[in-house]
Amino acid sequence: MPAAPNHAVREVMDIRMAADYLGISGDTLYRYASEGFVPAFKLGNRWRFKKSLLDAWMDRQSGVELVTEVKPKQKKPVRSAR
């Protein structure tokens, strides 16, 4: 069952919420977490997923590069006339 459109996505999700967020089945996400394919951690004996880590993982998987800082283009030094 997909999350309601106006339902806020939590930063830490259980397997059901994370599967809905990613658009995959819970069984597939469980397998991915067990194999270390997707970023996850266990709290007790249950898998948990941080939204920020899933977002970064999806960016890497899709080849998106994050720009952290844009530096201005440096000007070439001017040579003094002789």
C-alpha positions as CSV (number, residue, x, y, z in Angstrom):
1,M,0.0,0.0,0.0
2,P,1.7,3.3,-1.1
3,A,2.1,6.1,1.4
4,A,-0.6,8.8,1.4
5,P,0.4,11.8,-0.8
6,N,0.2,14.2,2.1
7,H,2.0,11.9,4.5
8,A,5.5,13.2,5.5
9,V,8.3,10.8,5.0
10,R,10.2,10.1,8.2
11,E,14.0,10.3,8.4
12,V,14.2,6.8,9.9
13,M,11.9,4.2,8.3
14,D,11.1,0.6,8.8
15,I,11.3,-1.9,6.0
16,R,7.7,-1.3,4.9
17,M,8.0,2.5,4.8
18,A,11.3,2.4,3.0
19,A,10.0,-0.1,0.4
20,D,7.1,2.2,-0.3
21,Y,9.5,5.1,-0.6
22,L,11.7,3.3,-3.0
23,G,8.8,1.7,-4.9
24,I,10.0,-1.9,-4.4
25,S,8.6,-4.8,-2.5
26,G,9.5,-5.4,1.1
27,D,10.9,-8.8,0.3
28,T,13.3,-7.2,-2.3
29,L,14.4,-4.5,0.2
30,Y,15.0,-7.1,2.9
31,R,17.2,-9.0,0.5
32,Y,19.1,-5.8,-0.5
33,A,19.6,-4.9,3.1
34,S,20.8,-8.4,4.0
35,E,23.3,-8.4,1.1
36,G,24.6,-4.9,2.0
37,F,23.4,-3.5,-1.4
38,V,21.3,-0.7,0.2
39,P,22.4,1.4,3.2
40,A,20.6,0.0,6.3
41,F,21.2,-0.8,9.9
42,K,19.6,-3.1,12.4
43,L,17.8,-1.8,15.5
44,G,17.4,-4.9,17.6
45,N,16.5,-7.5,15.0
46,R,14.7,-5.1,12.6
47,W,16.1,-3.3,9.6
48,R,15.9,0.5,9.6
49,F,16.7,2.9,6.8
50,K,17.7,6.6,6.9
51,K,16.0,8.6,4.2
52,S,19.1,10.8,3.7
53,L,21.3,7.8,3.1
54,L,18.8,6.2,0.8
55,D,18.6,9.5,-1.2
56,A,22.4,9.6,-1.5
57,W,22.5,5.9,-2.5
58,M,19.9,6.5,-5.2
59,D,21.9,9.5,-6.5
60,R,25.0,7.3,-6.7
61,Q,23.1,4.5,-8.4
62,S,21.7,6.8,-11.0
63,G,25.0,8.4,-11.7
64,V,24.0,11.8,-10.3
65,E,27.0,13.8,-9.0
66,L,26.3,16.2,-6.1
67,V,28.0,19.6,-6.4
68,T,29.0,20.7,-3.0
69,E,30.8,24.0,-3.9
70,V,30.9,26.0,-7.0
71,K,34.2,27.9,-7.4
72,P,34.4,31.0,-9.6
73,K,36.5,30.6,-12.7
74,Q,40.0,31.9,-12.0
75,K,41.3,34.6,-14.3
76,K,44.7,34.1,-16.0
77,P,47.4,36.3,-14.7
78,V,48.1,39.3,-16.8
79,R,51.7,39.6,-18.2
80,S,53.3,42.9,-17.8
81,A,54.4,44.7,-21.0
82,R,58.1,45.1,-21.4
